[in-house]
Amino acid sequence: MVTELADGVYDLELPLETDDGTRVFHAVAIEADHGVVLVDAGLPNQAADVRAALDDIGHAVADVSLLVFTHQDGDHVGAAADLLLAGDALIGGEDGVEGPNERVTPDLERAYESVTHLAEYEYDRVLCYHGGLVDATEEDVAALDPYSPGV
């Protein structure tokens, strides 16, 4: 169920059937000029529920321009991996933006798919979870993907 809390602000109820009955977790979708801001993502098995709730308000996961976690508990971040192509795909380095860390990225090809997706947007800076804010454009990001034709 989706409840509009204010103009363009939605409570996305994410139900979970348990032995003790139905528990409901909550994510929030905020419509912004740059796309949808999704606050929290639910449990790992709730990605389909998040997609359905976004669909109920006329959006898709592709419309999410920013995903914010209130904290890192599994009921807040669990479905993120299924909703996003890959996490931590970009790293800030001494020479600017770098691709995924091969030592700690379990699925490099999927991570680079995320890099390719990020290269579809226009920007001049990237805030990397590791490395902080770096000056980088979509061309810099696109050049990182070794799986992309022409790279």
C-alpha positions in Angstrom: 0.0 0.0 0.0 1.2 3.5 -0.8 0.1 6.6 1.2 0.8 10.1 0.0 2.1 11.9 3.1 2.5 15.3 1.4 2.5 16.5 -2.2 5.0 14.2 -3.9 6.1 12.4 -0.7 4.9 8.8 -0.3 5.1 6.1 2.4 5.8 2.8 0.6 4.5 0.1 2.9 6.5 -3.1 2.4 4.7 -6.1 4.0 6.4 -9.2 5.1 4.6 -12.4 6.1 6.1 -14.0 9.2 5.1 -16.9 11.5 3.8 -14.2 13.8 1.7 -12.5 11.2 2.3 -9.6 8.8 5.0 -7.1 9.6 5.2 -3.8 7.7 8.4 -2.0 6.9 8.4 1.5 5.4 10.4 3.2 2.7 9.7 6.8 1.5 9.7 8.0 -2.1 10.0 11.8 -2.7 9.4 13.2 -6.2 12.1 15.8 -7.0 13.1 17.7 -10.1 16.0 15.4 -10.7 14.0 12.2 -10.2 12.7 10.1 -7.2 14.6 10.2 -3.9 14.1 6.8 -2.3 14.7 6.7 1.5 15.5 3.2 2.6 15.0 0.0 0.5 13.5 -2.7 2.7 14.6 -6.2 3.3 16.5 -8.3 0.7 13.3 -10.1 -0.4 11.3 -6.9 -0.7 12.7 -5.5 -4.0 9.6 -6.6 -5.9 7.5 -4.8 -3.3 9.5 -1.6 -3.7 9.2 -1.8 -7.5 5.4 -2.4 -7.2 5.0 0.6 -4.8 7.0 2.8 -7.1 4.8 1.6 -10.0 1.7 2.6 -7.9 2.9 6.2 -7.9 3.9 6.2 -11.6 7.6 5.6 -11.3 10.1 2.8 -11.9 13.4 2.0 -10.2 15.1 3.7 -13.2 13.5 7.0 -12.0 15.3 6.8 -8.7 18.1 9.4 -8.8 19.2 9.1 -5.2 18.9 6.3 -2.6 19.4 7.4 1.0 19.7 5.0 3.9 18.6 6.2 7.4 21.0 3.6 8.8 22.5 0.3 7.7 20.2 -2.3 9.2 19.1 -5.0 6.9 15.5 -3.9 6.9 16.7 -0.5 5.5 19.4 -1.5 3.0 18.6 -5.2 2.2 16.8 -4.8 -1.1 19.3 -2.2 -2.4 21.4 -4.8 -4.1 18.5 -6.1 -6.1 17.3 -2.6 -6.9 20.6 -1.2 -8.1 23.0 -2.7 -10.6 25.9 -2.6 -8.3 27.1 -0.9 -5.2 30.3 1.0 -4.7 31.0 1.0 -8.4 33.0 4.2 -8.4 36.0 4.9 -6.1 37.6 8.3 -5.7 41.4 8.1 -6.2 44.4 10.4 -6.4 43.8 10.8 -10.1 40.1 11.3 -10.0 37.4 8.6 -10.3 38.3 5.0 -10.5 36.4 1.8 -11.2 35.4 -1.0 -8.8 38.0 -2.5 -6.5 38.6 -5.9 -8.0 39.7 -7.3 -4.6 36.3 -6.6 -2.9 33.8 -6.6 -5.8 32.2 -10.0 -6.1 30.7 -9.4 -9.6 32.9 -7.1 -11.6 30.9 -7.4 -14.8 27.7 -6.3 -13.0 29.6 -3.5 -11.2 30.8 -2.2 -14.6 27.2 -2.4 -15.9 26.5 0.1 -13.2 29.4 2.3 -14.3 28.0 2.2 -17.8 24.5 3.2 -16.4 26.1 6.1 -14.4 27.8 7.3 -17.5 24.4 8.1 -19.1 23.9 11.1 -16.9 25.5 14.5 -17.1 27.6 15.7 -14.1 31.0 17.3 -13.3 31.6 15.8 -9.8 31.1 12.3 -8.3 30.6 11.6 -4.6 32.2 8.2 -4.0 31.6 6.2 -0.9 35.3 5.4 -0.8 37.4 8.5 -1.7 34.9 11.3 -1.3 34.1 14.0 -3.8 36.1 14.0 -7.0 36.0 16.0 -10.2 34.8 13.7 -12.9 32.4 13.8 -15.9 30.3 11.2 -17.5 33.1 10.7 -20.1 35.5 9.9 -17.3 33.1 7.3 -15.9 32.4 5.8 -19.3 36.1 5.3 -20.0 36.4 3.1 -16.9 34.3 0.2 -18.3 36.5 -2.5 -19.9 33.4 -4.4 -21.0 32.0 -1.5 -23.1 32.7 -1.6 -26.8 35.4 0.7 -27.9 37.1 1.0 -24.4 
